[in-house]
Amino acid sequence: MIIVAISELSKRSAFFGALLASLPLVSILAMMWLYIDTRDVENVAALASRVFWLVIPSLLFFISLPLLLKKG
């Protein structure tokens, strides 16, 4: 459902489609669920920290994809 919403929104406005796509919905839901299950703030903080460090390599994809698409 989220993918369809992003696709449809992007047809009208690339900015708002990108904004919706950039929301870390899965990470937020996972952190909420972990906290509800464990009530362990340190564990949630550790998860958030690890998610952050794993997002950094994916930024290479978002930097290189537009450049490669423009080059064909």
PDB file of N, CA, C and O in Angstrom:
ATOM      1  N   MET A   1       0.822  -1.186   0.000  1.00  0.00           N
ATOM      2  CA  MET A   1       0.000   0.000   0.000  1.00  0.00           C
ATOM      3  C   MET A   1       0.875   1.264   0.000  1.00  0.00           C
ATOM      4  O   MET A   1       0.570   2.247  -0.675  1.00  0.00           O
ATOM      5  N   ILE A   2       1.954   1.212   0.762  1.00  0.00           N
ATOM      6  CA  ILE A   2       2.853   2.368   0.823  1.00  0.00           C
ATOM      7  C   ILE A   2       3.514   2.596  -0.530  1.00  0.00           C
ATOM      8  O   ILE A   2       3.664   3.739  -0.961  1.00  0.00           O
ATOM      9  N   ILE A   3       3.910   1.521  -1.202  1.00  0.00           N
ATOM     10  CA  ILE A   3       4.559   1.653  -2.508  1.00  0.00           C
ATOM     11  C   ILE A   3       3.603   2.245  -3.528  1.00  0.00           C
ATOM     12  O   ILE A   3       3.996   3.099  -4.324  1.00  0.00           O
ATOM     13  N   VAL A   4       2.371   1.810  -3.515  1.00  0.00           N
ATOM     14  CA  VAL A   4       1.370   2.360  -4.435  1.00  0.00           C
ATOM     15  C   VAL A   4       1.149   3.838  -4.137  1.00  0.00           C
ATOM     16  O   VAL A   4       1.065   4.651  -5.058  1.00  0.00           O
ATOM     17  N   ALA A   5       1.053   4.189  -2.860  1.00  0.00           N
ATOM     18  CA  ALA A   5       0.853   5.596  -2.484  1.00  0.00           C
ATOM     19  C   ALA A   5       2.028   6.455  -2.949  1.00  0.00           C
ATOM     20  O   ALA A   5       1.830   7.560  -3.455  1.00  0.00           O
ATOM     21  N   ILE A   6       3.232   5.955  -2.779  1.00  0.00           N
ATOM     22  CA  ILE A   6       4.415   6.711  -3.216  1.00  0.00           C
ATOM     23  C   ILE A   6       4.398   6.869  -4.733  1.00  0.00           C
ATOM     24  O   ILE A   6       4.666   7.957  -5.244  1.00  0.00           O
ATOM     25  N   SER A   7       4.085   5.796  -5.458  1.00  0.00           N
ATOM     26  CA  SER A   7       4.046   5.861  -6.923  1.00  0.00           C
ATOM     27  C   SER A   7       3.008   6.862  -7.410  1.00  0.00           C
ATOM     28  O   SER A   7       3.287   7.674  -8.292  1.00  0.00           O
ATOM     29  N   GLU A   8       1.819   6.805  -6.839  1.00  0.00           N
ATOM     30  CA  GLU A   8       0.755   7.715  -7.266  1.00  0.00           C
ATOM     31  C   GLU A   8       1.076   9.160  -6.903  1.00  0.00           C
ATOM     32  O   GLU A   8       0.831  10.072  -7.693  1.00  0.00           O
ATOM     33  N   LEU A   9       1.618   9.365  -5.719  1.00  0.00           N
ATOM     34  CA  LEU A   9       1.979  10.715  -5.297  1.00  0.00           C
ATOM     35  C   LEU A   9       3.113  11.275  -6.146  1.00  0.00           C
ATOM     36  O   LEU A   9       3.133  12.466  -6.457  1.00  0.00           O
ATOM     37  N   SER A  10       4.054  10.417  -6.519  1.00  0.00           N
ATOM     38  CA  SER A  10       5.187  10.854  -7.335  1.00  0.00           C
ATOM     39  C   SER A  10       4.759  11.282  -8.733  1.00  0.00           C
ATOM     40  O   SER A  10       5.422  12.111  -9.355  1.00  0.00           O
ATOM     41  N   LYS A  11       3.664  10.727  -9.230  1.00  0.00           N
ATOM     42  CA  LYS A  11       3.157  11.150 -10.540  1.00  0.00           C
ATOM     43  C   LYS A  11       2.714  12.606 -10.503  1.00  0.00           C
ATOM     44  O   LYS A  11       2.811  13.318 -11.502  1.00  0.00           O
ATOM     45  N   ARG A  12       2.228  13.041  -9.351  1.00  0.00           N
ATOM     46  CA  ARG A  12       1.741  14.419  -9.209  1.00  0.00           C
ATOM     47  C   ARG A  12       2.842  15.369  -8.739  1.00  0.00           C
ATOM     48  O   ARG A  12       2.938  16.504  -9.206  1.00  0.00           O
ATOM     49  N   SER A  13       3.671  14.890  -7.807  1.00  0.00           N
ATOM     50  CA  SER A  13       4.726  15.734  -7.257  1.00  0.00           C
ATOM     51  C   SER A  13       5.901  14.851  -6.833  1.00  0.00           C
ATOM     52  O   SER A  13       5.791  14.056  -5.900  1.00  0.00           O
ATOM     53  N   ALA A  14       7.019  15.004  -7.529  1.00  0.00           N
ATOM     54  CA  ALA A  14       8.205  14.210  -7.196  1.00  0.00           C
ATOM     55  C   ALA A  14       8.681  14.520  -5.782  1.00  0.00           C
ATOM     56  O   ALA A  14       9.172  13.633  -5.083  1.00  0.00           O
ATOM     57  N   PHE A  15       8.538  15.774  -5.357  1.00  0.00           N
ATOM     58  CA  PHE A  15       8.990  16.160  -4.026  1.00  0.00           C
ATOM     59  C   PHE A  15       8.211  15.428  -2.944  1.00  0.00           C
ATOM     60  O   PHE A  15       8.806  14.852  -2.032  1.00  0.00           O
ATOM     61  N   PHE A  16       6.884  15.445  -3.037  1.00  0.00           N
ATOM     62  CA  PHE A  16       6.073  14.810  -2.000  1.00  0.00           C
ATOM     63  C   PHE A  16       6.181  13.280  -2.059  1.00  0.00           C
ATOM     64  O   PHE A  16       6.094  12.611  -1.029  1.00  0.00           O
ATOM     65  N   GLY A  17       6.370  12.734  -3.253  1.00  0.00           N
ATOM     66  CA  GLY A  17       6.617  11.304  -3.363  1.00  0.00           C
ATOM     67  C   GLY A  17       7.919  10.917  -2.679  1.00  0.00           C
ATOM     68  O   GLY A  17       7.989   9.910  -1.974  1.00  0.00           O
ATOM     69  N   ALA A  18       8.948  11.728  -2.893  1.00  0.00           N
ATOM     70  CA  ALA A  18      10.238  11.481  -2.240  1.00  0.00           C
ATOM     71  C   ALA A  18      10.134  11.664  -0.732  1.00  0.00           C
ATOM     72  O   ALA A  18      10.751  10.922   0.032  1.00  0.00           O
ATOM     73  N   LEU A  19       9.362  12.642  -0.309  1.00  0.00           N
ATOM     74  CA  LEU A  19       9.185  12.870   1.125  1.00  0.00           C
ATOM     75  C   LEU A  19       8.540  11.653   1.792  1.00  0.00           C
ATOM     76  O   LEU A  19       8.985  11.213   2.852  1.00  0.00           O
ATOM     77  N   LEU A  20       7.498  11.113   1.172  1.00  0.00           N
ATOM     78  CA  LEU A  20       6.841   9.935   1.724  1.00  0.00           C
ATOM     79  C   LEU A  20       7.770   8.722   1.701  1.00  0.00           C
ATOM     80  O   LEU A  20       7.797   7.935   2.647  1.00  0.00           O
ATOM     81  N   ALA A  21       8.525   8.579   0.624  1.00  0.00           N
ATOM     82  CA  ALA A  21       9.445   7.446   0.510  1.00  0.00           C
ATOM     83  C   ALA A  21      10.591   7.538   1.509  1.00  0.00           C
ATOM     84  O   ALA A  21      11.135   6.515   1.926  1.00  0.00           O
ATOM     85  N   SER A  22      10.959   8.746   1.892  1.00  0.00           N
ATOM     86  CA  SER A  22      12.106   8.910   2.786  1.00  0.00           C
ATOM     87  C   SER A  22      11.768   8.689   4.258  1.00  0.00           C
ATOM     88  O   SER A  22      12.668   8.605   5.093  1.00  0.00           O
ATOM     89  N   LEU A  23      10.495   8.595   4.578  1.00  0.00           N
ATOM     90  CA  LEU A  23      10.116   8.360   5.969  1.00  0.00           C
ATOM     91  C   LEU A  23      10.545   6.959   6.395  1.00  0.00           C
ATOM     92  O   LEU A  23      10.274   5.985   5.693  1.00  0.00           O
ATOM     93  N   PRO A  24      11.197   6.858   7.516  1.00  0.00           N
ATOM     94  CA  PRO A  24      11.661   5.541   7.971  1.00  0.00           C
ATOM     95  C   PRO A  24      10.553   4.767   8.693  1.00  0.00           C
ATOM     96  O   PRO A  24      10.678   4.441   9.873  1.00  0.00           O
ATOM     97  N   LEU A  25       9.476   4.481   7.971  1.00  0.00           N
ATOM     98  CA  LEU A  25       8.303   3.863   8.581  1.00  0.00           C
ATOM     99  C   LEU A  25       8.609   2.515   9.234  1.00  0.00           C
ATOM    100  O   LEU A  25       8.174   2.254  10.355  1.00  0.00           O
ATOM    101  N   VAL A  26       9.346   1.671   8.543  1.00  0.00           N
ATOM    102  CA  VAL A  26       9.642   0.343   9.081  1.00  0.00           C
ATOM    103  C   VAL A  26      10.505   0.463  10.337  1.00  0.00           C
ATOM    104  O   VAL A  26      10.275  -0.240  11.321  1.00  0.00           O
ATOM    105  N   SER A  27      11.483   1.341  10.303  1.00  0.00           N
ATOM    106  CA  SER A  27      12.355   1.519  11.469  1.00  0.00           C
ATOM    107  C   SER A  27      11.574   2.041  12.672  1.00  0.00           C
ATOM    108  O   SER A  27      11.756   1.566  13.793  1.00  0.00           O
ATOM    109  N   ILE A  28      10.713   3.008  12.434  1.00  0.00           N
ATOM    110  CA  ILE A  28       9.918   3.566  13.534  1.00  0.00           C
ATOM    111  C   ILE A  28       8.997   2.500  14.125  1.00  0.00           C
ATOM    112  O   ILE A  28       8.891   2.369  15.345  1.00  0.00           O
ATOM    113  N   LEU A  29       8.337   1.743  13.258  1.00  0.00           N
ATOM    114  CA  LEU A  29       7.447   0.686  13.741  1.00  0.00           C
ATOM    115  C   LEU A  29       8.223  -0.384  14.506  1.00  0.00           C
ATOM    116  O   LEU A  29       7.758  -0.873  15.536  1.00  0.00           O
ATOM    117  N   ALA A  30       9.401  -0.748  14.007  1.00  0.00           N
ATOM    118  CA  ALA A  30      10.211  -1.755  14.693  1.00  0.00           C
ATOM    119  C   ALA A  30      10.658  -1.259  16.065  1.00  0.00           C
ATOM    120  O   ALA A  30      10.642  -2.018  17.034  1.00  0.00           O
ATOM    121  N   MET A  31      11.056   0.009  16.152  1.00  0.00           N
ATOM    122  CA  MET A  31      11.483   0.563  17.444  1.00  0.00           C
ATOM    123  C   MET A  31      10.319   0.641  18.424  1.00  0.00           C
ATOM    124  O   MET A  31      10.482   0.359  19.612  1.00  0.00           O
ATOM    125  N   MET A  32       9.148   1.022  17.929  1.00  0.00           N
ATOM    126  CA  MET A  32       7.977   1.065  18.805  1.00  0.00           C
ATOM    127  C   MET A  32       7.622  -0.327  19.307  1.00  0.00           C
ATOM    128  O   MET A  32       7.355  -0.514  20.493  1.00  0.00           O
ATOM    129  N   TRP A  33       7.620  -1.298  18.408  1.00  0.00           N
ATOM    130  CA  TRP A  33       7.273  -2.660  18.772  1.00  0.00           C
ATOM    131  C   TRP A  33       8.281  -3.232  19.772  1.00  0.00           C
ATOM    132  O   TRP A  33       7.900  -3.888  20.741  1.00  0.00           O
ATOM    133  N   LEU A  34       9.568  -2.977  19.528  1.00  0.00           N
ATOM    134  CA  LEU A  34      10.608  -3.442  20.441  1.00  0.00           C
ATOM    135  C   LEU A  34      10.414  -2.833  21.826  1.00  0.00           C
ATOM    136  O   LEU A  34      10.532  -3.526  22.836  1.00  0.00           O
ATOM    137  N   TYR A  35      10.117  -1.543  21.870  1.00  0.00           N
ATOM    138  CA  TYR A  35       9.915  -0.894  23.168  1.00  0.00           C
ATOM    139  C   TYR A  35       8.680  -1.451  23.885  1.00  0.00           C
ATOM    140  O   TYR A  35       8.717  -1.708  25.089  1.00  0.00           O
ATOM    141  N   ILE A  36       7.598  -1.634  23.141  1.00  0.00           N
ATOM    142  CA  ILE A  36       6.373  -2.172  23.751  1.00  0.00           C
ATOM    143  C   ILE A  36       6.613  -3.575  24.289  1.00  0.00           C
ATOM    144  O   ILE A  36       6.111  -3.927  25.357  1.00  0.00           O
ATOM    145  N   ASP A  37       7.377  -4.376  23.556  1.00  0.00           N
ATOM    146  CA  ASP A  37       7.640  -5.750  23.988  1.00  0.00           C
ATOM    147  C   ASP A  37       8.597  -5.832  25.173  1.00  0.00           C
ATOM    148  O   ASP A  37       8.413  -6.656  26.069  1.00  0.00           O
ATOM    149  N   THR A  38       9.631  -4.965  25.177  1.00  0.00           N
ATOM    150  CA  THR A  38      10.699  -5.119  26.173  1.00  0.00           C
ATOM    151  C   THR A  38      10.748  -4.019  27.215  1.00  0.00           C
ATOM    152  O   THR A  38      11.257  -4.241  28.313  1.00  0.00           O
ATOM    153  N   ARG A  39      10.234  -2.842  26.902  1.00  0.00           N
ATOM    154  CA  ARG A  39      10.355  -1.652  27.755  1.00  0.00           C
ATOM    155  C   ARG A  39      11.824  -1.335  28.067  1.00  0.00           C
ATOM    156  O   ARG A  39      12.142  -0.749  29.102  1.00  0.00           O
ATOM    157  N   ASP A  40      12.710  -1.736  27.149  1.00  0.00           N
ATOM    158  CA  ASP A  40      14.148  -1.549  27.319  1.00  0.00           C
ATOM    159  C   ASP A  40      14.620  -0.409  26.414  1.00  0.00           C
ATOM    160  O   ASP A  40      14.796  -0.594  25.209  1.00  0.00           O
ATOM    161  N   VAL A  41      14.819   0.757  26.998  1.00  0.00           N
ATOM    162  CA  VAL A  41      15.214   1.944  26.238  1.00  0.00           C
ATOM    163  C   VAL A  41      16.604   1.768  25.634  1.00  0.00           C
ATOM    164  O   VAL A  41      16.854   2.239  24.524  1.00  0.00           O
ATOM    165  N   GLU A  42      17.497   1.111  26.332  1.00  0.00           N
ATOM    166  CA  GLU A  42      18.855   0.910  25.824  1.00  0.00           C
ATOM    167  C   GLU A  42      18.843   0.038  24.570  1.00  0.00           C
ATOM    168  O   GLU A  42      19.603   0.286  23.634  1.00  0.00           O
ATOM    169  N   ASN A  43      17.998  -0.966  24.548  1.00  0.00           N
ATOM    170  CA  ASN A  43      17.895  -1.831  23.377  1.00  0.00           C
ATOM    171  C   ASN A  43      17.344  -1.060  22.179  1.00  0.00           C
ATOM    172  O   ASN A  43      17.818  -1.237  21.057  1.00  0.00           O
ATOM    173  N   VAL A  44      16.359  -0.219  22.410  1.00  0.00           N
ATOM    174  CA  VAL A  44      15.796   0.606  21.334  1.00  0.00           C
ATOM    175  C   VAL A  44      16.851   1.594  20.826  1.00  0.00           C
ATOM    176  O   VAL A  44      16.965   1.816  19.621  1.00  0.00           O
ATOM    177  N   ALA A  45      17.615   2.182  21.737  1.00  0.00           N
ATOM    178  CA  ALA A  45      18.674   3.108  21.335  1.00  0.00           C
ATOM    179  C   ALA A  45      19.743   2.389  20.521  1.00  0.00           C
ATOM    180  O   ALA A  45      20.259   2.944  19.551  1.00  0.00           O
ATOM    181  N   ALA A  46      20.077   1.172  20.904  1.00  0.00           N
ATOM    182  CA  ALA A  46      21.062   0.395  20.149  1.00  0.00           C
ATOM    183  C   ALA A  46      20.547   0.088  18.750  1.00  0.00           C
ATOM    184  O   ALA A  46      21.297   0.176  17.777  1.00  0.00           O
ATOM    185  N   LEU A  47      19.274  -0.272  18.645  1.00  0.00           N
ATOM    186  CA  LEU A  47      18.674  -0.527  17.333  1.00  0.00           C
ATOM    187  C   LEU A  47      18.717   0.733  16.471  1.00  0.00           C
ATOM    188  O   LEU A  47      19.082   0.669  15.298  1.00  0.00           O
ATOM    189  N   ALA A  48      18.349   1.870  17.043  1.00  0.00           N
ATOM    190  CA  ALA A  48      18.361   3.127  16.298  1.00  0.00           C
ATOM    191  C   ALA A  48      19.761   3.466  15.816  1.00  0.00           C
ATOM    192  O   ALA A  48      19.940   3.918  14.685  1.00  0.00           O
ATOM    193  N   SER A  49      20.737   3.255  16.658  1.00  0.00           N
ATOM    194  CA  SER A  49      22.129   3.527  16.284  1.00  0.00           C
ATOM    195  C   SER A  49      22.585   2.624  15.147  1.00  0.00           C
ATOM    196  O   SER A  49      23.235   3.087  14.209  1.00  0.00           O
ATOM    197  N   ARG A  50      22.255   1.359  15.223  1.00  0.00           N
ATOM    198  CA  ARG A  50      22.667   0.423  14.167  1.00  0.00           C
ATOM    199  C   ARG A  50      21.945   0.712  12.852  1.00  0.00           C
ATOM    200  O   ARG A  50      22.535   0.594  11.778  1.00  0.00           O
ATOM    201  N   VAL A  51      20.679   1.088  12.937  1.00  0.00           N
ATOM    202  CA  VAL A  51      19.949   1.454  11.723  1.00  0.00           C
ATOM    203  C   VAL A  51      20.620   2.662  11.067  1.00  0.00           C
ATOM    204  O   VAL A  51      20.771   2.703   9.846  1.00  0.00           O
ATOM    205  N   PHE A  52      21.019   3.638  11.874  1.00  0.00           N
ATOM    206  CA  PHE A  52      21.689   4.822  11.338  1.00  0.00           C
ATOM    207  C   PHE A  52      22.951   4.444  10.575  1.00  0.00           C
ATOM    208  O   PHE A  52      23.161   4.900   9.451  1.00  0.00           O
ATOM    209  N   TRP A  53      23.785   3.617  11.178  1.00  0.00           N
ATOM    210  CA  TRP A  53      25.054   3.256  10.536  1.00  0.00           C
ATOM    211  C   TRP A  53      24.838   2.397   9.303  1.00  0.00           C
ATOM    212  O   TRP A  53      25.696   2.385   8.420  1.00  0.00           O
ATOM    213  N   LEU A  54      23.742   1.688   9.209  1.00  0.00           N
ATOM    214  CA  LEU A  54      23.472   0.898   8.008  1.00  0.00           C
ATOM    215  C   LEU A  54      22.777   1.702   6.919  1.00  0.00           C
ATOM    216  O   LEU A  54      22.739   1.273   5.766  1.00  0.00           O
ATOM    217  N   VAL A  55      22.229   2.856   7.266  1.00  0.00           N
ATOM    218  CA  VAL A  55      21.630   3.729   6.257  1.00  0.00           C
ATOM    219  C   VAL A  55      22.721   4.435   5.441  1.00  0.00           C
ATOM    220  O   VAL A  55      22.540   4.699   4.253  1.00  0.00           O
ATOM    221  N   ILE A  56      23.818   4.728   6.067  1.00  0.00           N
ATOM    222  CA  ILE A  56      24.891   5.464   5.393  1.00  0.00           C
ATOM    223  C   ILE A  56      25.342   4.780   4.097  1.00  0.00           C
ATOM    224  O   ILE A  56      25.445   5.459   3.076  1.00  0.00           O
ATOM    225  N   PRO A  57      25.616   3.461   4.087  1.00  0.00           N
ATOM    226  CA  PRO A  57      26.011   2.844   2.813  1.00  0.00           C
ATOM    227  C   PRO A  57      24.923   2.917   1.741  1.00  0.00           C
ATOM    228  O   PRO A  57      25.230   2.985   0.551  1.00  0.00           O
ATOM    229  N   SER A  58      23.666   2.904   2.151  1.00  0.00           N
ATOM    230  CA  SER A  58      22.602   2.968   1.152  1.00  0.00           C
ATOM    231  C   SER A  58      22.539   4.345   0.489  1.00  0.00           C
ATOM    232  O   SER A  58      21.974   4.484  -0.596  1.00  0.00           O
ATOM    233  N   LEU A  59      23.102   5.340   1.121  1.00  0.00           N
ATOM    234  CA  LEU A  59      23.126   6.669   0.510  1.00  0.00           C
ATOM    235  C   LEU A  59      23.937   6.668  -0.781  1.00  0.00           C
ATOM    236  O   LEU A  59      23.657   7.445  -1.693  1.00  0.00           O
ATOM    237  N   LEU A  60      24.938   5.800  -0.859  1.00  0.00           N
ATOM    238  CA  LEU A  60      25.703   5.681  -2.104  1.00  0.00           C
ATOM    239  C   LEU A  60      24.796   5.314  -3.268  1.00  0.00           C
ATOM    240  O   LEU A  60      24.976   5.803  -4.383  1.00  0.00           O
ATOM    241  N   PHE A  61      23.836   4.464  -3.009  1.00  0.00           N
ATOM    242  CA  PHE A  61      22.882   4.084  -4.046  1.00  0.00           C
ATOM    243  C   PHE A  61      22.089   5.297  -4.517  1.00  0.00           C
ATOM    244  O   PHE A  61      21.939   5.515  -5.720  1.00  0.00           O
ATOM    245  N   PHE A  62      21.584   6.084  -3.578  1.00  0.00           N
ATOM    246  CA  PHE A  62      20.749   7.230  -3.941  1.00  0.00           C
ATOM    247  C   PHE A  62      21.552   8.368  -4.560  1.00  0.00           C
ATOM    248  O   PHE A  62      20.991   9.232  -5.235  1.00  0.00           O
ATOM    249  N   ILE A  63      22.843   8.370  -4.336  1.00  0.00           N
ATOM    250  CA  ILE A  63      23.698   9.354  -5.000  1.00  0.00           C
ATOM    251  C   ILE A  63      24.059   8.880  -6.399  1.00  0.00           C
ATOM    252  O   ILE A  63      24.039   9.664  -7.348  1.00  0.00           O
ATOM    253  N   SER A  64      24.387   7.603  -6.530  1.00  0.00           N
ATOM    254  CA  SER A  64      24.844   7.094  -7.822  1.00  0.00           C
ATOM    255  C   SER A  64      23.705   6.838  -8.809  1.00  0.00           C
ATOM    256  O   SER A  64      23.904   7.003 -10.013  1.00  0.00           O
ATOM    257  N   LEU A  65      22.535   6.447  -8.349  1.00  0.00           N
ATOM    258  CA  LEU A  65      21.437   6.122  -9.263  1.00  0.00           C
ATOM    259  C   LEU A  65      21.060   7.282 -10.182  1.00  0.00           C
ATOM    260  O   LEU A  65      20.994   7.074 -11.393  1.00  0.00           O
ATOM    261  N   PRO A  66      20.810   8.485  -9.679  1.00  0.00           N
ATOM    262  CA  PRO A  66      20.465   9.578 -10.604  1.00  0.00           C
ATOM    263  C   PRO A  66      21.588   9.893 -11.587  1.00  0.00           C
ATOM    264  O   PRO A  66      21.336  10.217 -12.748  1.00  0.00           O
ATOM    265  N   LEU A  67      22.824   9.797 -11.114  1.00  0.00           N
ATOM    266  CA  LEU A  67      23.954  10.073 -12.015  1.00  0.00           C
ATOM    267  C   LEU A  67      24.035   9.027 -13.124  1.00  0.00           C
ATOM    268  O   LEU A  67      24.238   9.363 -14.291  1.00  0.00           O
ATOM    269  N   LEU A  68      23.877   7.775 -12.756  1.00  0.00           N
ATOM    270  CA  LEU A  68      23.943   6.705 -13.771  1.00  0.00           C
ATOM    271  C   LEU A  68      22.752   6.751 -14.722  1.00  0.00           C
ATOM    272  O   LEU A  68      22.902   6.464 -15.910  1.00  0.00           O
ATOM    273  N   LEU A  69      21.578   7.105 -14.221  1.00  0.00           N
ATOM    274  CA  LEU A  69      20.412   7.203 -15.105  1.00  0.00           C
ATOM    275  C   LEU A  69      20.564   8.344 -16.106  1.00  0.00           C
ATOM    276  O   LEU A  69      20.117   8.230 -17.247  1.00  0.00           O
ATOM    277  N   LYS A  70      21.185   9.434 -15.692  1.00  0.00           N
ATOM    278  CA  LYS A  70      21.397  10.554 -16.616  1.00  0.00           C
ATOM    279  C   LYS A  70      22.403  10.195 -17.700  1.00  0.00           C
ATOM    280  O   LYS A  70      22.315  10.699 -18.819  1.00  0.00           O
ATOM    281  N   LYS A  71      23.354   9.332 -17.378  1.00  0.00           N
ATOM    282  CA  LYS A  71      24.357   8.913 -18.363  1.00  0.00           C
ATOM    283  C   LYS A  71      23.854   7.818 -19.278  1.00  0.00           C
ATOM    284  O   LYS A  71      24.484   7.503 -20.288  1.00  0.00           O
ATOM    285  N   GLY A  72      22.718   7.236 -18.925  1.00  0.00           N
ATOM    286  CA  GLY A  72      22.116   6.206 -19.776  1.00  0.00           C
ATOM    287  C   GLY A  72      22.548   4.841 -19.370  1.00  0.00           C
ATOM    288  O   GLY A  72      22.135   3.856 -19.982  1.00  0.00           O
TER     289      GLY A  72
END
